[in-house]
Amino acid sequence: MTLVERPKAVFWDIDGTLITTEGLHFEVIRDWCAGHGYLLTEEANTELLGKTMPEKWAILQRRLPAGLTEDDFRADCARAYMAGLRADMMRPGPVAAVKRLHELNVLQAAVSNGEAPVIEANLRVLGLWELMAFTVCGNDVANGKPAPDPYLEAARRAGFAPQDCMAVEDSIVGVTSAARGGLVTLAWPEAAAGAPVELPGATLTLLDDADFPWAVFEA
């Protein structure tokens, strides 16, 4: 599909879209759980993917010893995650696109299920913090992705109708959230590189970094 109208704002997912950090998220939570007597396997971790930290805690709490708190879980994991961040985890294509859109005076924001300090740390390590008009985190809305709430909140803050905004996502959870919110939904999965990717609901799926719809922004 070809986009015909320039979006008034572009909202970026972070994990998996701008930076490859699924492995780091797993390692941090795995190590925290191990320190409290629970072995989190890679198979069990699939249940946590794409969820907010409160949602992850709700799943893990019943598997952990009594007496642990959600606040400690979230704070400890945030510290460990931020300590493990590296600039070389970036996805060069999407990061370059953010910088180019900034040069074209397109309003941009980050929309994530993550915690606010973690979102900021990600954007700072990528050199994108100052390019975002605002961020929407998992704690800013009643329901995180795949509910449409995060993207509807982003459109509200930007002052535009959802259908006038574009969301860039890499996963079915994020694509579902943006599509349900009525946004133009660009799927830019990490595993693209010419391989078919099934992300139902996306307005446009990129198979290569060069497929970004620059024509509609530069017209």
Backbone hydrogen bonds, N-H to C=O, Kabsch-Sander energy under -0.5 kcal/mol:
donor,donor_aa,acceptor,acceptor_aa,energy
8,K,164,D,-3.1
9,A,164,D,-0.7
10,V,107,L,-2.5
11,F,166,M,-3.4
12,W,109,A,-3.2
13,D,168,V,-2.2
16,G,19,I,-3.6
17,T,14,I,-1.0
18,L,14,I,-2.5
19,I,14,I,-1.8
20,T,89,M,-3.2
21,T,19,I,-1.1
25,H,21,T,-2.8
26,F,22,E,-2.2
27,E,23,G,-2.5
28,V,24,L,-2.6
29,I,25,H,-2.2
30,R,26,F,-3.2
31,D,27,E,-2.6
32,W,28,V,-2.1
33,C,29,I,-2.7
34,A,30,R,-2.6
35,G,31,D,-1.9
36,H,33,C,-1.5
37,G,34,A,-1.5
38,Y,33,C,-2.5
40,L,38,Y,-0.8
41,T,39,L,-0.8
45,N,41,T,-1.8
46,T,42,E,-0.8
46,T,43,E,-0.9
47,E,44,A,-1.2
48,L,45,N,-1.9
49,L,45,N,-0.9
51,K,48,L,-2.0
53,M,113,N,-0.5
56,K,52,T,-2.4
57,W,53,M,-2.8
58,A,54,P,-2.2
59,I,55,E,-1.4
60,L,56,K,-2.6
61,Q,57,W,-3.1
62,R,58,A,-0.5
63,R,60,L,-2.2
64,L,60,L,-0.6
64,L,61,Q,-1.3
68,L,65,P,-0.9
73,F,69,T,-2.1
74,R,70,E,-2.8
75,A,71,D,-2.6
76,D,72,D,-2.9
77,C,73,F,-2.2
78,A,74,R,-2.1
79,R,75,A,-2.2
80,A,76,D,-2.2
81,Y,77,C,-2.7
82,M,78,A,-2.5
83,A,79,R,-1.8
84,G,80,A,-1.1
84,G,81,Y,-0.7
85,L,81,Y,-0.7
85,L,82,M,-0.5
89,M,86,R,-1.7
90,M,87,A,-1.8
91,R,18,L,-2.4
95,V,91,R,-2.2
96,A,92,P,-2.5
97,A,93,G,-1.9
98,V,94,P,-2.1
99,K,95,V,-1.7
100,R,96,A,-2.2
101,L,97,A,-2.7
102,H,98,V,-2.0
103,E,99,K,-1.6
104,L,100,R,-1.2
105,N,102,H,-1.7
106,V,101,L,-2.3
107,L,8,K,-0.7
109,A,10,V,-1.7
110,A,134,F,-1.6
111,V,12,W,-2.8
112,S,136,V,-2.8
119,I,115,E,-2.5
120,E,116,A,-2.4
121,A,117,P,-2.2
122,N,118,V,-2.6
123,L,119,I,-2.4
124,R,120,E,-2.6
125,V,121,A,-2.3
126,L,122,N,-1.4
127,G,123,L,-0.5
127,G,124,R,-1.0
128,L,123,L,-3.2
129,W,123,L,-1.0
131,L,128,L,-1.4
132,M,128,L,-0.6
132,M,129,W,-1.1
133,A,108,Q,-3.5
136,V,110,A,-2.6
138,G,114,G,-2.3
140,D,137,C,-1.8
141,V,138,G,-0.6
147,A,144,G,-2.0
151,Y,148,P,-0.6
152,L,148,P,-2.2
153,E,149,D,-2.4
154,A,150,P,-1.8
155,A,151,Y,-2.3
156,R,152,L,-2.1
157,R,153,E,-2.5
158,A,154,A,-2.3
159,G,155,A,-1.5
160,F,155,A,-1.8
164,D,161,A,-2.1
165,C,162,P,-1.9
166,M,9,A,-2.7
167,A,184,V,-2.7
168,V,11,F,-2.6
169,E,167,A,-0.5
169,E,186,L,-2.6
175,V,171,S,-2.7
176,T,172,I,-2.3
177,S,173,V,-1.7
178,A,174,G,-2.5
179,A,175,V,-2.8
180,R,176,T,-2.5
181,G,177,S,-1.2
182,G,179,A,-1.3
183,L,178,A,-2.1
184,V,165,C,-2.3
186,L,167,A,-3.3
186,L,184,V,-0.6
187,A,185,T,-0.6
187,A,204,L,-2.9
188,W,169,E,-3.7
188,W,186,L,-0.6
192,A,189,P,-1.4
194,G,207,L,-2.4
195,A,192,A,-2.9
199,L,197,V,-0.9
202,A,199,L,-1.7
203,T,185,T,-1.9
204,L,185,T,-1.8
206,L,187,A,-2.9
211,D,208,D,-2.0
212,F,209,D,-1.5
214,W,212,F,-2.6
216,V,213,P,-0.8
217,F,213,P,-0.6
217,F,214,W,-0.9
218,E,214,W,-2.1
219,A,215,A,-0.9
